[in-house]
Amino acid sequence: MESAGGAARFYPAAELADLPESVTGASAGCGDPIAIASLRPGEVVLDLGSGGGIDCFMAARQVGPEGRVIGLDMTPEMIKLARRNARQVGATNVEFRYGEMEEIPLPDESVDVIISNCVINLSPDKDAVFGEAFRVLRPGGRLSVSDIVVNGELPQPIHGSLNSWAGCIAGALDEADYLGKIRAAGFVEIEVQSRDYVNIGEAEWESTHDLLDAAGLSPRDLDCKVASVRVTARKPA
């Protein structure tokens, strides 16, 4: 949902200070999953939908040289960008792999922590994503995600808009359904650590303004319908 300077909304300024524009400018997240991940030195971290690599590089600092971070993305251009960024920032404990989060190309029980930032909501098969996350986590492993959810049903013009889908809105589930899919995959201790409602103004919805007009709606009708949440969960030991 964010681009260019958008990373400044979610990350402490000190964390961004030594990252180049090619990293911060490629940030398209809706939160900071690292802040709730409680990463420890030596852990193996997997980032689903790693994009330009911003969360990977921040995680790499926390797990240290004895740890490892794997970024997974389904877009070849993003993998190339992230690998260039890794060379530029000198992140030797980070690697980027091409693949889909519905079929994670990693062995069973091979990572300690999974993070994701505004990506799972875009998947057409969220059950598969959470099932795969559960599979590759080691017993006791942790899930830490920032994502977009909705409160109740979105108006059909928004739900059906491809522009909204690309903006992380139309693919979003009701929060209860989203948490239910995490639970159904086998996770326990599922907690919403924060919930920030998006009050959508005219400027943010220029691309869907005609759709709203046709449905007799205004941007104000969407207030408190869309939220950015940060969720943690654990795979039983």
Secondary structure, DSSP 8 states (H G I E B T S, - for coil): ---GGGGGGTS-HHHHTTS-HHHHTT---SS-GGGGT---TT-EEEEET-TTSHHHHHHHHHH-TTSEEEEEES-HHHHHHHHHHHHHHT-TTEEEEE-BTTB-SS-TT-EEEEEEES-GGG-S-HHHHHHHHHHHEEEEEEEEEEEEEESS---HHHHT-HHHHHTTSTT--BHHHHHHHHHHTT-EEEEEEEEEE----TGGGGGGHHHHHHTT--GGGGTTTEEEEEEEEE---
